[in-house]
Amino acid sequence: MRVVGAGIAGTIGAMNTKPLIALLTDFGLSDAYVGTMKGVILSICPAAHLIDLTHTIPPQNVRQAAYVLLTTFRYFPASTVFLVVVDPGVGTSRQPIAVETDHGIYVAPDNGVLSYVLPHVAVRRSVVLQHPAYRLPDVSSTFHGRDIFSPAAAHLANGVPVAELGSILPDLQRLPDPVLAVKGGEVHGEVLHIDHFGNIVSSIGRLTWTGPGMLRLEPRFGSDRAVVLDLDVTACRVTIGAQTLDGVQATYGDVPPRALTALVGSSGQLEIGKNQGSAAQALGASAGDAVALIMNT
């Protein structure tokens, strides 16, 4: 994490006449949990504009929430309060926290859910959410999203400085990095995420097109982040399980309908997709499966 000086919390109200809070949870929409959190927020900060990133993170899947946050945060204003509640340790000794950065304030449990986004922002301070004035009067042991996290996010959106919410927490919990290793002419990763369409998102990235048929890999994860690798996509193959795909495409439509393809997704990660179908279903893929990008010799 990069750590710098002054804060932004106190200027949020001045920067935005309508403070922005982005919500990401695993609560789903069949219960009233998300609606209740929004009611708490609007009772404290009636001017808040609430954006739903998603509420369909698989239950307790902290790593998937961390990945989704990584792929979305940069598209929001720097004054956004991100409210992230994927919290399998609710009610335990895990700490509720707020992290102030140069691109947003993040309110979340200290369980590693911020692991992937924090290396990409400058962290100014992290605090434990412990001040009773910024919680609901009665705190349950099973719904901190309502009783601790939502009030904190609302007060921050109102302009309360992060430092007012509790004491400094110098070290945050971190998730292990996803698998990503460069070995000679091979890049080894894993399935990181499967989206609503059944596209298989790997940990291999970030990939950018540098010219016709040419890709540059600048790893986001793993110990090889200093590596820059230029690839001729016509001389590559991608493997996942028993499936091998030749080349890397730019779009799903570069292959016939129902055909599998390797391509660069919108987040810059290597994906395996199926034109007008579910690659995950076709391949029986799940998170953690091995994926490799191999340069033919």
N, C-alpha and C positions, 0 to 999 in steps of 0.2 A: 504494500500500500504506500502511496505517496502522501505525505502529511504536510500540510501548509497552514498558514495562519488564519486570518480573520474569517468570521462566519457569515452565512447568508440568511439564517432564519429570521433575523429581525427585519430584513428588508423584503420578505416575501409579500407582505401586504402592500408595500409601496410599489413593487414591481408588477403585481397583478391585481386588478380590481376584483377578479374572480379567482381565488386561489384554486389550484389544481391538485387533486388527490387521485392517484392511480392505484387501483386495488387488484391484488393477485392472491388468490386463495385456492384451496382444494375443497371448498365447502359445497360445490355444486349449486344447482338452482332449484332443487326439489324441496328444500327446507327453507326456513325463514332466516338463516344465519346471516347471509349477505345483506338482506334487507334490514335486519336489525342493526348491523354495523353502520349502514348508511344513515339510519335514523339517529344513532348516537352522534355520528359526525355532524349531521345537519342541525342537531339540537345545540351543538357547541359552536359550529362555524356555518351559519345559514347561507353564506355567500359561496361556499365551496362548490366547485364543479367536479363531479365524480366520474371517473373513467374506469370501466371494467377492462383490465387487461385480459383476464380469464379467471373463471372459478371452477374450471374442469381439470386442474392438475390432478393426476391420480392420487387418491388419499395417501397422505404421509410421504409423498415422493419429493423430498427436499431437493434432490439433485435436478429433477426436471423443472422445478420452480426456479432454481438458480439459473438454469439454461434459458428459460423463457425470459427472465428478467434481463439477462445479458443481451438478448436479441432485440429488446424493445426499448431500453432506457434512453438510448441516445436520440430517439425520435420525439422525446418530450422536452418541454422547456426546462432550463436549468433550475428553475424555482419549484419544480414539482415535488410533492411529498409522495413517495412510493410506500404503500401500505401492503406488506407482504406477510400473509398468515398461512403458512404451511408448517404445522407445529405439533409433531407427534409427541413432543416432550411437555405439552401444556400441563401446568400444575406441578412440575418437578423443579429441580434446582436450576434448570436452564434459565438464563437471564432474558428478560424483555429489553430490547435496546432501540436506540435511535442513533443513526450514523449520518453526520452532516458532511457533505462533499461539495465540490465545485460543480457538480451536476446532479442536484437533487438531495433530498433528505430521505433516508430509508428507515422505516419503522418496521421491526421484524423481531422474531425470536433469535437468540444467539445460538443457532444450530447449524451454521454453515450456509444458510440459504443466500447470503450475500457474497459468497466466495468468488463467484465468477465475474461479478460486476465491479467489485472494489479495486482490482488491479487496473481498471480502465478509468478511474476517477481519482481526483486528489482528495484524500480524506482529511477533514479538518478537526473533527472530534467525534468520539463515540461515547455514549452515556448509557447507564442503566436507567430504565424507566421506573423510578422508585418514589417520586414526589407524589404524595396522596392528592394534592390539588389537581393533578392532571390525570387522574383515574376516576372511574365511577366510585361512588361511596361504598358499594358492596361488590367485592371482587370474587367471582366464582373460581373454582379450581379447574374448570373444564372449558371456559369460554373467555379466554383472555383477548380474543379478537374483539369482542364487545366491550369488555371491562377495562382493558389496559391499552391495547394497540389503537383502537379507533379513537378514544379520547385524546391520546397523545398526538396522533396524526392531525386531528381537528385543531388542537391548540397550536401546533406548529404552523398549520395553515393560517391561523389567526395572527401569526407573527411572534409567538412566544419563542425566545431563543432556546436552542437545544440544551444549552448549559443549565437552564432552569429546571429541566425535567429529572435530573439526577446526577450522580457522581460519574466521573470519568471511568471508562472501561478501556484499559490500554491494549488488551489482547482479545481478539475475536476468534471464535471457533471457525475452522476452515474445513471444507470438504477436500478429500483427496482429488488431485487433478484427474480428469478423464485420461484414458490411455492415449498417448500420441508419441510415437518414437520413429525417428528417421534412421534407417540402417542401410547404408549404401544406396542402392537403387530402389528401396522399398520404404513405404510409409505405413506404419501399423497403427490402427486406431480401434475404436469400438463404436457400437450403436449408442448414441447419446440421447436420442429423442425420436419418437414416432408421432407424426402429426395426425390431424383429423382425417386427412386423405389417405393415410397409410404410407406416406413418404418416410423413408428411413434416413434420419439425419445422423451422420457420423461425427466423430470428434476431429476428423481430418480437415483442417482449415486454419487460418483463413486463406481462401483461394481467390485470386483475382485474375481476370483475363488481361494479358499484356499485349496481345496481338492475335491474329487468326491462328487458331489451333494451339496457342501458347498460354500456359497458366503459371502463376507464381504462387508458391506456398510459403506463407509466413506463419508458423504454428502459433495457435492461441494457447495451447495447453502443453503440459509435459516439460521435460528438461531440455528440449531442443528448440526453445523459443528464439534463440539467436540465429537459427538456420534460415536461410533463404534459398529456396529450391525452384529452379525454372524447369517446367515440364512441357514436353511435346505430347499433347493429348492423343495424337494418333499412334504414339508408341507406348501407350499405357494400358493397363488392364486393372479392373477393380474386382476384388474377390470378397464374397460374404457367404459363409458356409460353403456349400458345394457349388455355388453359382459364380461364374466368371463372366464379366462384362468387358467388352473391348472398347477402349476410348472413353472420353468424358465429353458429354454434350452440354450445350448451352440452355436448351429448353426441352420440355417433355415432348413437344411436337417434332423433335428431330428424329424420332423413331416411330414406327407404325403404331396405331392403336393397339392396346393390350400388351405391348412389348415392354420389357424391363430396360432401364437405362441408368447409367451413372451420370450425374450432372452436378453443376454448382448451384446450390440453393440460394435463396434470397439473403440468407445470413452469411454467405461466403463459405459454408461448410459443404463438404462432399456429401451428396445424397444419392440414394438409390431409389428411383421412382418407377412407376408403371404408368404409361400413357393411358389415361382414362381408367385407372384401376388402382388397387392397393398393393404396393410392393411388399409391405409387411405381411399381408395375408398370403400372398403368393409364395413368399419365402419362409413363412413361419418365424419371422424375425422378432427379437425382443431386445430390450435395453441390455447392454453389456456384451452382445455378440461381437466377435472379432470382424473387423473390416480392414482390408489392405489395399493400397494404391501402389501398383508395381510397374516400374518402367522396364519395358522389354529391352533385351540386349541382343 
